[in-house]
Amino acid sequence: QVQLVESGGGLVQAGGSLRLSCVASGSFSSNALGWYRQAPGKQRELVARISSGGITNYTDSVKGRFTISRDNAKNTVYLQMNSLKPEDTAVYYCNVQRSWFISSDYWGQGTQVTVSS
């Protein structure tokens, strides 16, 4: 059973920064890892992903502002979020990807990010 625990969310003013962390049970050094978010009334969307080799990919709305990274020794994936905007407000989740393009069925409880204007 995969367990994922996200942390680091909070309330921040527009233009501020937050760093999210996600600790996964077990070793997932060979898996891609992803950060997703779900805003009220909207579908969950992929924000960023990172391959086992460190290749990264971002949704257009966060390019240049967010950075995904991973520490395989700590089974942890991070999301550094800078220049936050009110539209970034959402619950953020991490995922151990089934493949580069497909998420797995394992989700943590998420961490709330609220950006005030």
C-alpha positions in Angstrom: 0.0 0.0 0.0 1.5 3.3 -1.1 1.1 6.2 1.3 1.7 9.8 0.4 1.8 12.7 2.8 1.8 16.2 1.5 2.7 19.3 3.6 3.7 22.9 3.2 0.5 24.5 2.2 -0.9 27.6 3.7 -2.3 31.1 3.2 0.0 33.5 1.3 -0.5 36.9 -0.4 -0.2 37.2 -4.1 3.4 37.3 -5.2 4.5 35.2 -2.3 6.1 31.8 -2.2 5.5 28.4 -0.7 7.4 25.1 -0.8 5.3 21.9 -0.8 6.7 18.5 0.2 5.4 15.0 -0.3 6.9 12.0 1.4 6.1 8.6 -0.1 6.3 5.3 1.7 8.7 2.9 0.0 11.2 3.7 -2.7 10.0 5.2 -5.9 13.3 6.1 -7.5 12.4 4.5 -10.8 8.9 6.2 -11.0 8.0 9.6 -12.3 6.4 11.8 -9.7 3.7 14.4 -10.2 2.1 17.3 -8.4 -1.6 17.9 -9.2 -4.1 20.5 -7.9 -7.8 20.7 -7.6 -9.6 24.0 -7.2 -13.3 24.2 -6.0 -15.7 23.2 -8.7 -12.9 22.1 -11.1 -11.3 18.9 -12.1 -7.9 17.8 -10.8 -5.1 18.9 -13.1 -1.5 18.1 -13.5 0.8 20.9 -12.4 4.2 19.4 -12.8 6.0 16.1 -13.1 9.5 14.8 -12.9 11.0 11.7 -14.3 13.3 9.3 -12.5 16.1 10.9 -14.4 15.1 14.4 -13.5 13.3 15.5 -16.6 10.6 18.0 -15.8 7.4 19.2 -17.3 5.0 21.9 -16.3 1.6 23.1 -17.2 1.7 26.4 -19.1 0.2 28.4 -16.3 3.0 27.7 -13.9 6.0 27.7 -16.2 8.7 30.0 -14.9 7.1 30.2 -11.4 7.1 26.7 -10.1 9.9 24.2 -9.8 9.5 20.5 -9.1 12.4 18.5 -7.6 13.0 15.2 -6.0 15.2 13.6 -3.3 15.2 9.9 -3.9 17.2 9.2 -0.7 14.3 10.8 1.2 11.5 9.4 -0.9 10.4 13.0 -1.2 9.2 15.3 -4.0 9.0 19.0 -3.7 7.2 21.9 -5.4 8.7 25.3 -5.0 6.0 27.9 -5.9 7.0 31.5 -6.5 5.1 34.5 -7.7 1.9 32.9 -6.5 -1.4 34.2 -8.0 -5.0 33.9 -6.6 -5.7 31.4 -9.4 -3.1 29.0 -7.9 -5.5 28.5 -5.0 -6.3 24.8 -4.7 -5.7 21.6 -2.9 -2.4 20.2 -4.1 -1.7 16.5 -4.3 1.3 14.4 -5.2 1.3 11.2 -7.1 3.6 8.3 -7.8 3.0 8.1 -11.6 2.1 4.8 -13.2 3.9 6.1 -16.2 5.0 9.5 -17.5 1.5 10.1 -18.8 -0.6 8.2 -16.4 -1.1 8.8 -12.7 -1.6 6.0 -10.2 -4.6 5.5 -8.0 -2.7 6.5 -4.9 -3.3 10.0 -3.5 -2.5 11.6 -0.3 -4.8 13.9 1.7 -3.5 16.9 -0.1 -2.4 20.3 1.2 -4.4 23.5 0.9 -2.8 26.5 -0.8 -4.7 29.7 -0.6 -3.4 32.9 -2.3 -5.1 36.1 -1.4 -5.2 39.1 -3.7 
